[in-house]
Amino acid sequence: MADNIDEESGYTIKEGDYVMLKRGDVFKAEKIQQKKKVNFEKQWFFLDNAVGQLYSTTFDVVSGGILQPRKPKETESTADAKEAGTDNRHIQDDGKSQKLTRDDIETLKEQGLKGQEIIQQLIENSSTFRDKTGYAQDKYIKKKKKKYENIVTILKPSCRTLALMYHGREPGKICHMRYDTLAQMLTLANIHAGSKVLVFDTCAGLVLGSVMERMGGFGSVIQMFPGGGPSRAGVESFGFPAHFHDTLHDFPICHVNALLAGTLDTTAKEPSAVPKQSDMDVEKEQKQPDAEKQDGPQEQSMETSCAADGSNDQDKEEEKRREARAQEKIVKIEEKRKKLAAAAALLEGRNADGLVIASRFDPCPVLMGLLKFLSPSRPFVVYSQYKEPLIECFTKLKEHGGAVSLRITDTWLRHYQVLPNRTHPLLLMSGPGGYLLSGTTVATERSKPAASPKSAEPAPKRLKLTDTEG
């Protein structure tokens, strides 16, 4: 019985969960919080009533921003109100076909009529609706639904819905990557549970979160990041459980050369705190009132002494706060050092099972450096919005060796309108969804150990990897 409850809880919306709001083809990621006002597609509402409902439930937004689950009978189409028309050649768009005015529609809303009922009124008061073809009637109803129906569907976050959200709202953040291209990357890299995967992602963490979702919380994911810290905005929107984050490690790309050369020191601790100039200035200010007291007159008022005591108390409190901040900084530095050492220990074995690169930077130096951490016969995939950087990577790999089955592919996705005698691609489609370079690592002659046990592997070439974004 307990197992059934746990299974059902995964499909039930709970407070604190990250969810995907959907209306039409528009998506938005939100966190379920009590009394939090959410603005989505020109309407506002509260998500309090969504708690306890199942995912993929459609809600009506009623007065006061309250969500009400839509009943099954309300999801029926207005097909009953349609009649087969003739054609549209005699219809003139002069703005006089609709008898209801804007004031009439607002009055209907004040009377409590829902979007479906308002659409029915618009159909009945339209003088040209019955003369339109069936296809034109469908377009009319869809257009009015988008305008007057206040509904929202709550979905469970996934790599597909998040990719659709970013591609529709902010495609530049994910380098214009489409969800079909993301699916190809996960397939070509053979992402599965229990594997060790290297990820270099500057696409808002979307690729990193998709890899973690595919692995299901089993294995190890090492995020290689440029700059001061990793970018994981998209990972938070997935709403992973806590044990998923235990498998996630991060390693700065600027330390790759030192790790390959064996000169990376992860055991050195931060030196003890040294008195700063600001601390010395505070000590001087504390000593200065004593000197003024000796040079000043003998008689002083009680107010002056009280003020001096108050200033001393403030100085002591400020000193305690400064010591607390310094201690917190030392703890954070120690935690950061431990994380770096743990990630370095995973990389030192050079036995990773896969490599995924999706970045707006030049992928060639990153790819040539990170391939050395993969075991032989392991897949890798590189995404780029343009094909020229991937052609450079292709040429480098052919010259350097160590990789086979190299391919540069371009995924192409089309959405079709399928209707009798009217089947054609949609008029509005996205352009190219980016390019992928994929291949498999192999062991080369130069990578095999020499006969002498004291012989060392040739020193790797220094990578032109930077630790700043721009």
N, C-alpha and C positions, 0 to 999 in steps of 0.2 A: 504493500500500500504506500509505503514511504517513497519507493522508487517511482511510482506513478505520479506522486505529488511533485517530486523533483523534476520529472520530465515535463509536466504541465507548466511548472514555473518558468521554464525556458521560453515558453510561448506566450507568457502573460506579461503585460507591461507593469513595471514596478517603479517606484519612486527612486530617482537617481540614475535610471537607465538613459542611455543615449538612443534616440529614435530618429527615424527619417520621416519627415512630413512630405506628403505627396499630394499635389493637385494638378491634374492634367499631366503635362510632361515636365513639371517643375518640382525640384526636390530641395529640401533644406534639413540640415542636421540640428537637432536640439536636445537638450537634457531635461528630463522630467523633474521639475521643481514645483513645490507648492506655491501658489499665488504668484507665479511668474507670468507676466504678460508677454505673449509671443505675437510678433507681427509677421504675417506670411501672406503674400499675394494680395495686398491691399485689404487685408482683414486681420483683426486681432482677436485673440481668445486665450483662455487658460487651459492648461493641460491636466488640471487636477482630476477631472472626471475620467481621464484615460487610464488612470491607475486601476489595475484589476481586470481590464479588458484584454482581449486577445490581440496579438499583432495582426496586421492587414485588415483591421476594422475601419470602416468608413464612418465618420462622424458628421453630424449637422452642427453648424455653428449658429446657435440661437441667440436671442437678446442677452446682453450682459457678458458675451464672450464665453458662454458655457457650451461644452461639447456634449452632444447626445448621440448615442449609437444609432445609426440609421437602420430602420427596420427593413427586412427583406422585401416587403411589398412596395416600399418606397423606391427601391432600386429599379423598378420596372421602367421601361422607356415610354416615351409618349407616342409610340407607334400606333396606338389606338386612335390618336387624334389625326393621324396622317391619312390622306387620301391620294390615290394615284393621280397625278396631274398630267398635263399634256406636254407643254414645253415652255420655255422662258422667253420666247422671241418677242412677245407682245407686252412683257412686263417692263415698266419704266420705273427707275429708281428716283422718284421725285419727292420722297419723304412724306407722301400723303397716304400711303397704304396702311399705316398703323393708326388706329383710332385712339389708342391710349396715349396720353401725354405723360411727360415726366412727373407731373404732380399726381396723376392718377396712379402711377407705379409706386410712388412714395406712399400714397395713401394705402395701397394694398400691403406694403411692407409694415406700416403702422398697425394694420388690422391683424397682423400675425401670420399672413400667408407666407409659405415657404417658397423656395426657388422653383420647385416643380409646379406648384400651383400658379405662380406668376407666369411661368413659361406657357402654361395652358391658356391663361387669359390672353397673352400676347398672340398665340396662334388663333384663338377664336376671334380676336379683333383685328386680324390682318386680312385685308381684302384680296391679297395676291397669293397667300400661302397655298391655297388649294389649286391654283393654276400652275404652280411650280412642278418640276419633275421630282421624282422620289429622291434623287441624289441632291437636288437643291434644297429639298425639305430637310434632309439629314444635316446638311451644312448649316442651315438656319437654326435648327435645334441645338447643334453643338456650340454654335456661336452664342446663343442665349444662355445655355447652361454655364459656359465659362464666365459669363457676366453676372448672372443672378443667383446661381446655386452656390451657397456658402457651405461647402463641404471640404473635408480634409481626410486623407487616409494616412494612418500611422503604420509604418513598416519597420522591420528589424534591419539595422544597418548591415550592409554587405559591401564587398568590393565593387559590385556592379552598380548599386544605387549611389555609392559615394563617387564613383567615376562619372556617372551621369550628372550628379550634382555639380561637380567641379567643371565638367566639360560644358555644362549649360550656363553656369554663373561666372566662373573665373577660369577659363581654359588656360590662360597664361601661367597659372600656378603649377599646373601639371604638364607643361610643355605641349599642350594640345593633344594629349594622349586620349584615345578613345577606349571604351571598355572592351571592345573586341581585341585591340592591341594588347591591353593588359592581360586578357585571358591567354593570348598567344605567348606572352612572356612567361607566365606561370607554367604553361605546358612545356615550352622549350627548355626551361630551367629544371624541369622534373622536380618541382617543389612537392614534398610529401612529409608526413610526420616522421620524426626521429632523425632527420638529416641536419647537417651543419651548413648553413647558407650564409654567404657574404652578400651584403646589400649596400650599394652606394646610391642613395636616393636623395635628390633635391627637389622632388615633386610633391612637396607638402606632406611627405610621409605616406602618400597613398600606396605606393608600391611596397613599402615596408609593412604597412598594415595588411595588405593583401597576402604577402608571404606568411605573416603570422597567422592569418585566418586559415590559410590552406594547411599549415602545419598543425593547427589545432592545439597548441600549447605543449607539443612534444618536440624535443630537439633543441637546437641552438641557432639563434639569429644574431649575427654580428653586423652592426650598422657602422659603416665607414663614413665619417662625416668631415666636411671642411669647416673652417671657421672656428668660432668659440664653443659651439655646442650643436648637438643634433637637432634636426627639424622633425617634429613629431605631431604636428597639428592634426593631420589626418588620422593618426593612430588613435588619438583620444576619441574621435568620432565613432570608432568601431565599438567602443564600450567593452573591451576585453575584460575577462575576470583577472583577478590579481595574479594567478599562477601563470598566465600568459606572459606577463612582464618579467617573471623570473627567468624566462628563457632568452630575454633580450639583453644584448651587450652592445656597447659602443666603443669605437676606437678611432682616434683622430687620424685623418689621412696624412697629416704632416709627420707622423712618427713611423710611417711605413718603411722609409729608407733605413732608419736606425734599427728597426726590428729585423729587417732583412740582413743588415750588416752585423747583427748581434751586439750592437752597442747601446741598445735601449735599456736604461736602468729604471726599473719599476720598484726597487726596494728602498731608494733614498727617500728619507722623510723630510718634511719641511723644516728648515732651521728654526730654532727657538726665537721667540719674539724679541726684537731689538728695540730699545727706546727710540721713538721717532722724535723728530724736531718739534712736532706739536705737543708731545708729552713734556718735553723740556721747557717749552714756553709756558705750559700750565704750571709747572713747578716754579718758574720765575715769578709768575703772577701770584702764586700762593706766598712766596717769600716777600714780595714787594709790600704788602700791607704791614708786615712786621717791621720793615725798615722805616716806613712812614710813621709807625707808632712810636719808634724810638726818637725820631727827629721832631715829632709833633709836640704840642703842649702837654702838660701833665694832666690837666683836667679834661675829661671827656664825658659826654652825656650818655645816658642809658640807651638812647635811640641808636647812637653810633655803634655801641657794643652789640646790641641786638642785630643790627644790620650786618656786622662782621660775622656773627655766629650763623646768621642765615646764609651768607655767601659761602661760608665754609661747608655747611650742610649740602648746599647745591653742588659745590665742587666734589664732595665725596660721592654724591649720587651720580654725577657725571662720570667720575672715575670708575664706579662700579659698572655703569652701563657700557663704558668703553672696554672694560675687561671682559664683560659678557659677550660683546660683539667679537672681540678678538678670539675668545674661546670657541664661539660658533664657527668662525672662519677656519680655525685649525681643524675642527671636526669635519667640516665640509671638504677641506683639502685632503684629509686622511681618507674619507670615503671615496673621493675622486681617484686617489692613488690606488686604492684597493680595486675599484672597478677597472682601472687601466691595466693593473696586473692580471686580473682575471681574464680580460679580453686578450691580452698578449699571450697568456698561457694557452688559450684556445687556438690562436693563430700560429704559435711556434711549431705545432705539429705539422703544419702545411698539409692537412688532410681534409680540407673542406669539401663538401659534396656538391656545391653549386655556387655560382656567382651571377648576380643580377645588378646591372648598372642602368640607371635612368637619371640623367642629369642634364642640366643646361650648359655644363662646362665641357671642354674638349675631352672626350672619353678615351683617347688613345693612351696618354701616359698613365691614366688610372687603370685601364685594362691591362697594360703590359706589366704593371707592378703587382696587381692583385691576382693575376693568373698564377703566380708562383706559390700562392697559398692553397691551390687546389690539388687534389690527388689526381693521378692519371685516370683517364676515361670518365671524366666528370663534365657535365654540360655548363655552358655559360651563355648569357644573352645580354646584349647591349641595346638600349633604346636611344634614339635620337630623332629630333623633329626633322632633321635634314639628313640627306644621304651622304653628303661629302665627308663628314667626320667618320662615318662608318666605312667608307671606301679607304680612307687612310688607315683605319684599324685593320681592315682586311689585308692591305698591302704589307703592313708591319708584321702581321702574324704569318703571312706566307714567307717573308724573308727570315724571320726569327725561328720559325718552326714551333713545335710543341702543341699544335692544334690541327684538327682535321674536321671534315664535314662543314666547312665554313660556307655560310649562306647569308645573303642580304635579301630580306623580304619586305614587301609592302602590303599590309593588310587593307582590304577594300570592303566596305560594308555599305549596303544600300537598303533602304526601307521602301517597300512597294505598297501602293494602293491597289488592292485586289477587289475589283467589282466587275460585274458583267459588262463586257465590251469597254471597260474603262480601267484596265490594268496597266499601270505605268509607275516609274519611280516617283517618289515624292518630289515636289518642286523645290523644297528647302532641305538640303542635305549638307552634312559637314564635308570639308575637303579631305585631303590625305590625313590619315591618323598617325603619321610617323613611320619610321623605318626600324627594322630589327636586324641585328647581326647576331647570329648564333653559331655555335661550334662545340667541339668536344676536345678536351685536353688529352694529350698522349705523352708518354715518357720518351725523351730524346736521348741520343748518345751522350751529349755533353752533360746531361743531368744525372747519368749513372755514376756511381762512386768508382774511383780509380783503384788500381791494384794495391797501391801502398795505403795502409791505414792512416798515415799521417798526412796524406794529400788532402788538400782542402778544395772545396767547390769554388770555381771562379767568382770573384767579387761581382755582385750585380751592378748593372749600370744605374747611375743615380737618376731618379725620376724627377721630372720637373713638376712636382706637386706642391701646391700652395695651400696655406691654411687660412686664406681669406676669401670671402665671397665677393664677386664683382664682375 
